[in-house]
């Protein structure tokens, strides 16, 4: 595991999805890449986030490299409380990773999820119905249905997956890997789902964070006003300690994938230049 290298964004990969697969049934990110050196994307050009590319060993990640960065992650959304979390992150200029329950990824949240992508947040797979995946015979279906739901609402294909309850096995990790997703756990857990109070949530996070930490919290699954109230303080203290905030894929050194907007990004576009290490996908000719 390592953060992206220091090379300039002069290396852009051409990523082509298999043209014969329907988006409704295609595996998460069956991509073929060919690398070539091209000029860096120009500042001012509009791009939209369409996915990320995982790399590295087939393991369950609990943290990233031991550098002074931290990844905030929120589970069990999208949820009625999620817009308030997005507004907080926007005010603080902090990216986060949202692990989504596929059954909740509906048109109701379409614009919100696209807003998250525009902000630089990452979307992850948290199964379709939030079962114990070690007890179900349909792990692949749970993951694939969520990928399909996320892609249908946003055009984005996730490359990170978090098993509900943190329950996983070698088979679950392998299934996620087969769908081109890395399994991601955490090493900071304030147990905010128990609603112990905003002060307790904040103190638990701040006591556990280390360089490279992945922090688990929840924006969904129940009332989350305590978690929301805690995070303004958490972000301020961690900044004062010298931490930077990144998404889980960025923490693990994965590549963000973008494509250039054709006519319009429908309000979800980001302006270049793209983050270092990004991948530019060219639409296949029809």
Buried (B, 14 or more C-beta within 10 A) or exposed (E): BEBBEEEEBEBBBBBBBEEEEEEEEBBBBBBEEEEEEEEBBEEEBBBBBBBBBBEEEEEBBBBBEEBEBBBBBBBBBBBEBBBBBBEBBBEBEBBBBBBBBBBBBEEEBBBBBBBBBBBBBBBBBBBBBBBEBBEEEEBBEBBBBBBBBBBBBBBBBBBBBBBBEEEBEEEBBEBBBBBBBBBBBBBBBBEBBEBBEBEBBBBBBBEBBEBBBBBBBBBBBEEBEBBBBBBBBBBEBBEEEEBEBBBBBBBBBBBBBBBBBEEEBEEBBBEBBBBBBBBBBEEEEE
